[in-house]
């Protein structure tokens, strides 16, 4: 249970850091101009896709969707989708298989839809060890390059770029920690031995009851049955909890619903990237912001004139 609580913490930390990154990038790239809006829209799409690939390994629901579905929904363009498909194909293993309850499983979508997913009926499937992580890192690298391109275009200054890049690195670390934590599951041998020992104990409980409180009467049998029922129910509940820990993102009622987390992150990042100065600022704050921009522009212009005059004086001195 401690592992499950840690896993939940990692999921919410990844969610918070992704939303924080969108808040930072949406703030430093604020503006109503077409280049700024295009830059924010690209970052929103790529960040949403990186969240999808980060959660895709763990969630059997998200495994039913691929790059083509992201292209159909408008998250990725056709060229971006082909690029990610090539990365996934290159990093997909050819001969690695996962048995029941081993590592990340590529579940059958029909079993997921029917609610048949369990540690006992998960058939051996080919698993993608690094393909989703590579696609996620590629998308975050695209955001990294887009931030640097914004600096070259004059949409962002270099000091702010460092903070934005630090936010991207923190998001990547959070996604990687979530992936690593989700891969840490209890030993299969430990679970099998626990099942065998509990079954043997439950079978021997009636015999032990008859030995301890033996009376040569038929009314002794209901008490033995009741005691056996209580013991069997208690241990069976514990075994069910152990079985559910094999699939914390499965189809049971207490699962961690990652697809809902992905939708929540997408909506939050869309709001953070979609703010406009013309409609989302109060009148006084908008006027103050426009005046500060004009002052900053006049200072930059005067600095450029001063640098040009100094360069001209240096050139004249060299000619003399």
PyMOL commands that set and color helices and strands:
alter all, ss='L'
color gray80, all
select helices_A, chain A and resi 2-28+34-56+62-64+67-72+78-91+109-114+131-152+158-182+188-212+220-246+258-273+277-280+283-319
alter helices_A, ss='H'
color red, helices_A
select strands_A, chain A and resi 97-98+125-126
alter strands_A, ss='S'
color yellow, strands_A
deselect
rebuild
show_as cartoon
